[in-house]
């Protein structure tokens, strides 16, 4: 079968070409870095085509609050790895745009929780749909067997990453994080 031959050529059993110098971890890492850069550009263009243009920092803040609704400002700043004043100004702009609301914490009057508004949720949904469409368009240019191989490779990569995290391996393989 054609797809079996293609997968075999990508390093299946009996394919000795997969062990060539051009398939070493450093070469593949460089290829992945190029692909990530291309994907980042595709992501950015899709986000900029949305009805409301957001900076990468604004979009990241909204995505963070989508994943962890009700964070306070300090927790958001920590997750975004930015200073508290910067996070506060960022939230001011998002609130002014109607994407975010600050709600007093039910138990602690001095604390404020951050929540996406319905409009903020719709904007994130629009951006996600645009990104998915742009990615699907790029993937349509690939042969079906190539998409299958890419999907399989991505699953294996994510699995290897998860295993490394469980073992406590750092990104450089020394155990440091």
Secondary structure, DSSP 4 states (H G I P E B T S, - for coil): -HHHHHHHHTT-TT-GGGGSGGGSHHHHHHHHHHHHHHHHHHHHHHHHTSSS---HHHHHHHHHHHHSTT--HHHHHHHHT--HHHHHHHHHHHHHTTSEEEEE-SS-TT-EEEEE-HHHHHHHHHHHHHHHHHHHHHHHTS-HHHHHHHHHHHHHHHHHHHHHHHHT--TTSSS--
